[in-house]
Amino acid sequence: MAAERRLISSNSPFEQQIGYSRAVVSGDMVFVSGCTGYDYKSGKISEDVVEQTEQTFLNIASALSEAGAGIKDVVRVRYILPDRSDFPKIWGVLRKWLGDARPAATMIQAGLMEEVMKIEVEVTARRSVTSI
């Protein structure tokens, strides 16, 4: 029997334009695409890296919830920031969201799709028995 494969969408215009899903569920694994600090309901993004990071995790939590998982199920995270000096500024937000899960993590400095984007975060989660 093949593992469940389900696509999750946030209705971000980028998903249709580029051809990807916000998240993909494959069996008990959830792969969340890189999320940025856009509020998908308003289409707005803050200029502040800390506020963007908070919104990014709200977006991730929403995708995980739709997939039947939660932040506590995150096993891998990748942070991508255009300016590495912004990384320490967001540690409090990261600790708030991931302090209990303590996933394996990598921070990468790289340019993002739009200048206003100050962070992109990608996570992988494993749905636990209590999440399903």
C-alpha positions in Angstrom: 0.0 0.0 0.0 1.4 3.4 -1.0 2.0 6.1 1.6 -0.5 8.9 1.8 0.5 11.9 -0.4 -1.5 15.1 0.1 -0.8 18.6 -0.9 -1.4 21.6 1.4 -2.0 25.1 0.1 -1.9 28.5 1.9 -3.4 30.2 -1.2 -0.2 32.3 -1.6 -0.1 33.6 -5.1 3.5 32.3 -5.3 2.2 28.7 -5.2 0.3 29.0 -8.4 2.8 31.2 -10.1 5.8 28.9 -9.4 4.1 25.5 -9.2 4.6 24.2 -5.7 2.7 23.4 -2.5 3.0 25.1 0.9 3.4 21.6 2.3 3.4 18.0 1.2 2.3 15.1 3.5 3.9 11.8 2.6 3.0 9.1 5.1 3.9 10.4 8.6 6.3 13.0 7.2 5.3 16.6 6.5 7.6 18.8 4.3 6.8 22.5 4.6 8.2 24.7 1.8 10.1 27.8 2.6 7.7 30.3 4.3 8.3 34.0 4.6 6.7 36.7 6.7 3.8 37.5 4.4 0.4 37.6 6.1 -1.5 35.7 3.4 -4.9 37.1 4.4 -3.8 40.7 4.0 -1.0 40.2 1.5 1.2 42.5 3.6 4.7 41.9 5.1 6.4 43.9 7.9 9.7 45.5 7.4 10.9 44.2 10.7 12.8 40.9 10.8 11.4 39.9 14.2 7.8 40.6 13.1 8.5 38.7 9.8 9.8 35.7 11.8 6.7 35.6 14.0 4.4 35.7 10.9 6.6 33.1 9.2 6.0 30.7 12.1 2.3 31.4 12.1 2.3 30.4 8.5 4.2 27.3 9.2 2.0 26.3 12.2 -1.1 26.7 9.9 0.4 24.4 7.3 1.4 21.9 9.9 -2.0 22.0 11.5 -3.7 21.3 8.1 -1.4 18.4 7.7 -2.3 16.9 11.0 0.9 17.9 12.8 2.2 20.7 15.0 5.3 22.7 15.8 6.2 20.0 18.4 6.6 17.6 15.6 9.3 19.6 13.7 12.5 17.5 13.3 14.4 19.7 10.9 14.5 23.4 10.2 16.4 25.6 7.8 16.6 29.4 8.3 17.6 31.5 5.3 18.4 35.1 5.8 19.9 37.7 3.4 21.7 39.4 6.3 23.3 37.0 8.8 23.6 39.8 11.3 19.8 39.6 11.7 20.0 36.0 13.0 20.7 36.8 16.6 17.8 39.3 16.6 15.3 36.5 16.0 16.6 34.0 18.5 13.8 34.8 21.0 11.1 34.1 18.4 12.9 30.8 17.4 13.1 29.8 21.1 9.4 30.6 21.6 8.3 28.4 18.7 10.9 25.6 18.6 12.4 25.6 22.1 10.5 22.4 23.1 10.9 20.6 19.7 14.6 21.4 19.4 14.9 20.3 15.8 18.1 19.8 13.9 18.8 23.3 12.4 20.8 25.1 9.7 21.1 28.8 9.1 22.0 29.9 5.5 22.8 33.4 4.3 21.3 33.9 0.8 19.3 36.3 -1.2 15.6 35.8 -1.2 13.0 36.3 -4.0 12.0 39.9 -2.9 14.1 42.6 -1.2 11.4 43.1 1.5 11.8 39.4 2.6 14.2 39.2 5.6 13.8 35.5 6.4 12.6 32.3 4.9 12.1 29.1 7.0 11.6 25.6 5.8 10.7 22.7 8.2 10.2 19.0 8.1 8.0 17.4 10.7 7.1 13.8 11.6 3.5 13.4 12.6 3.3 11.7 16.0 0.6 9.3 17.0 -1.0 12.1 19.1 -1.0 14.5 16.0 -2.7 12.1 13.6 
